[in-house]
Amino acid sequence: MPLLSIPSPSTAWQYFDLTAWLRDVFGWSLPLDFRIHAYAICILIGIVAAVVLANRRLNARGVERWIIIDIAIWAVPAGIIGGRAFHVLTHVSDYFGPGILWWKPFAIWEGGLAIFGALILGSVGAWIGCRQVGLRFSSFIDAVVPGVLLAQAFGRLGNYFNHELFGMPTSLPWGLQIESSNPAYPAGLPEGTLFHPTFLYEIIWNLVGVAVILLLDRRFQLQWGKVLALYLIWYGTGRSVLESIRVDTSETFAGIRTNVWMSFAAILLGIVIFVVQSRRHTGKEPSPYLPGRQPGPKSDVDSDDTFSEHDDDADDDSTHDHSTDVPSTDPVASPR
């Protein structure tokens, strides 16, 4: 093995066996084998990071704090389902056939989420969530996509722990060590062959993309879906290159991997969105909220205080003449 290379983590780092730990430490015996996988932890950290960053960006637009949680309840499960479904459909031979267990397509803890499927179905979930809370979808999606790119960087770290989705052989000093017993190890290659660490390339590409998109957004105050357009162009460009050097099996069309075609589609869609929205909307969004869904003014009463209309009535009896009273005309806040 070359002295300069990136070692793959030990398989012991792939998951934490909670069942064995509870048995060894407390003597408890669980009926199921419960494992916490490093891949899942990376995804969860990415989701949290995306939510926190999106919350900050929405707050800067005047949106209520943590309203994103109400949207994430719809978007995250939909994104996971879409990501898994797209991955299974583009790797059919890995999940269907003689000797393959029927539940394998649902074994998400073993890895296998396709970002394009997650984006498609996750966007549907986000749209539903935005309708529920009264936010413009364009305002929300522009706020969240830098966080999505950040979450993807964490997700690629999960591929590293799973020893998967590596690139073609290389002699570069940052080549990735992969054990020859790995099912994805190309046949005919000698033991000790190094591979391109595509997970690392994409982590770097995504992190640089987060910085570039945030800087451009701050400089030009992009709205009306233009931040989404930049995301699609940036990610599609990087993914089209990195997907082409991976050695894992995938469905192809006209000899080109499905995800490369999806990358081209993302780039084209991003360009169309940017051009169309730039021509259609020359000004700024009037509000991140849908018309009539803006929250009312915040009350000056502390949330810990109790208040009853009868308290004022008792005070008013001794301070003024009720003959001068008029009905209240204070506006009622619209539902969120």
DAMOQUI-V15381 format. One record per residue. N is the residue number from 1. RES is the residue in one letter. SS is DSSP state (H for helix, E for strand, L for the rest). PHI is phi in whole degrees, 0 to 359 (999 if undefined). Layout:
BEGIN
N:RES:SS:PHI  N:RES:SS:PHI
END
This chain:
BEGIN
1:M:L:999  2:P:L:303  3:L:L:293  4:L:L:260  5:S:L:191  6:I:E:259  7:P:L:284  8:S:L:283  9:P:L:294  10:S:L:300  11:T:H:298  12:A:H:296  13:W:H:274  14:Q:L:288  15:Y:E:202  16:F:E:249  17:D:E:278  18:L:H:293  19:T:H:299  20:A:H:294  21:W:H:295  22:L:H:295  23:R:H:290  24:D:H:287  25:V:H:272  26:F:H:248  27:G:L:76  28:W:L:276  29:S:L:240  30:L:L:264  31:P:L:289  32:L:L:242  33:D:L:272  34:F:L:256  35:R:E:237  36:I:E:258  37:H:E:274  38:A:H:299  39:Y:H:301  40:A:H:293  41:I:H:297  42:C:H:299  43:I:H:295  44:L:H:296  45:I:H:298  46:G:H:297  47:I:H:297  48:V:H:299  49:A:H:299  50:A:H:295  51:V:H:295  52:V:H:296  53:L:H:295  54:A:H:295  55:N:H:299  56:R:H:297  57:R:H:290  58:L:H:292  59:N:H:302  60:A:H:295  61:R:L:270  62:G:L:93  63:V:L:274  64:E:L:304  65:R:L:295  66:W:L:62  67:I:L:295  68:I:H:298  69:I:H:299  70:D:H:296  71:I:H:278  72:A:H:298  73:I:H:302  74:W:H:271  75:A:H:286  76:V:H:294  77:P:H:301  78:A:H:297  79:G:H:295  80:I:H:295  81:I:H:297  82:G:H:296  83:G:H:296  84:R:H:290  85:A:H:298  86:F:H:295  87:H:H:297  88:V:H:297  89:L:H:292  90:T:L:262  91:H:L:222  92:V:H:303  93:S:H:294  94:D:H:280  95:Y:H:236  96:F:L:224  97:G:L:146  98:P:L:300  99:G:L:81  100:I:L:265  101:L:L:296  102:W:L:296  103:W:L:271  104:K:H:303  105:P:H:299  106:F:H:262  107:A:L:280  108:I:H:294  109:W:H:292  110:E:H:275  111:G:L:99  112:G:L:115  113:L:L:231  114:A:L:265  115:I:H:298  116:F:H:294  117:G:H:294  118:A:H:296  119:L:H:294  120:I:H:294  121:L:H:285  122:G:H:297  123:S:H:294  124:V:H:297  125:G:H:298  126:A:H:295  127:W:H:298  128:I:H:298  129:G:H:298  130:C:H:296  131:R:H:295  132:Q:H:293  133:V:H:263  134:G:L:87  135:L:E:263  136:R:L:294  137:F:H:296  138:S:H:296  139:S:H:294  140:F:H:293  141:I:H:294  142:D:H:294  143:A:H:285  144:V:H:266  145:V:H:296  146:P:H:299  147:G:H:292  148:V:H:298  149:L:H:296  150:L:H:295  151:A:H:297  152:Q:H:296  153:A:H:297  154:F:H:294  155:G:H:298  156:R:H:294  157:L:H:296  158:G:H:296  159:N:H:298  160:Y:H:296  161:F:H:294  162:N:L:273  163:H:L:57  164:E:L:223  165:L:L:58  166:F:L:272  167:G:E:264  168:M:L:290  169:P:E:300  170:T:L:210  171:S:L:251  172:L:L:293  173:P:L:294  174:W:L:257  175:G:L:298  176:L:E:264  177:Q:E:281  178:I:L:227  179:E:L:293  180:S:L:292  181:S:L:280  182:N:L:298  183:P:L:303  184:A:L:271  185:Y:L:294  186:P:L:300  187:A:L:294  188:G:L:91  189:L:L:273  190:P:L:289  191:E:L:301  192:G:L:92  193:T:L:297  194:L:E:263  195:F:E:230  196:H:L:299  197:P:L:279  198:T:H:299  199:F:H:299  200:L:H:290  201:Y:H:302  202:E:H:287  203:I:H:302  204:I:H:297  205:W:H:300  206:N:H:292  207:L:H:294  208:V:H:297  209:G:H:298  210:V:H:302  211:A:H:297  212:V:H:296  213:I:H:295  214:L:H:296  215:L:H:294  216:L:H:295  217:D:H:295  218:R:H:294  219:R:H:287  220:F:H:249  221:Q:L:52  222:L:L:288  223:Q:L:217  224:W:L:60  225:G:L:87  226:K:H:286  227:V:H:292  228:L:H:302  229:A:H:299  230:L:H:298  231:Y:H:300  232:L:H:298  233:I:H:293  234:W:H:295  235:Y:H:292  236:G:H:300  237:T:H:296  238:G:H:295  239:R:H:292  240:S:H:298  241:V:H:282  242:L:H:292  243:E:H:297  244:S:H:287  245:I:L:253  246:R:E:282  247:V:L:252  248:D:L:290  249:T:L:288  250:S:L:200  251:E:L:296  252:T:E:234  253:F:E:223  254:A:L:58  255:G:L:79  256:I:E:244  257:R:E:300  258:T:H:304  259:N:H:290  260:V:H:290  261:W:H:300  262:M:H:296  263:S:H:295  264:F:H:299  265:A:H:296  266:A:H:296  267:I:H:299  268:L:H:298  269:L:H:298  270:G:H:299  271:I:H:297  272:V:H:298  273:I:H:301  274:F:H:296  275:V:H:293  276:V:H:296  277:Q:H:291  278:S:H:294  279:R:H:280  280:R:H:283  281:H:L:237  282:T:L:272  283:G:L:256  284:K:L:270  285:E:L:297  286:P:L:297  287:S:L:194  288:P:L:288  289:Y:E:266  290:L:L:292  291:P:L:305  292:G:L:82  293:R:L:249  294:Q:L:294  295:P:L:291  296:G:L:287  297:P:L:297  298:K:L:291  299:S:L:285  300:D:L:277  301:V:L:282  302:D:L:294  303:S:L:295  304:D:L:275  305:D:L:279  306:T:L:256  307:F:L:215  308:S:L:224  309:E:H:296  310:H:H:288  311:D:H:297  312:D:H:291  313:D:H:299  314:A:H:294  315:D:H:290  316:D:H:292  317:D:L:302  318:S:L:257  319:T:L:240  320:H:L:207  321:D:L:277  322:H:H:291  323:S:H:291  324:T:H:265  325:D:L:292  326:V:L:230  327:P:L:299  328:S:L:289  329:T:L:241  330:D:L:297  331:P:L:289  332:V:L:263  333:A:L:296  334:S:L:288  335:P:L:296  336:R:L:287
END
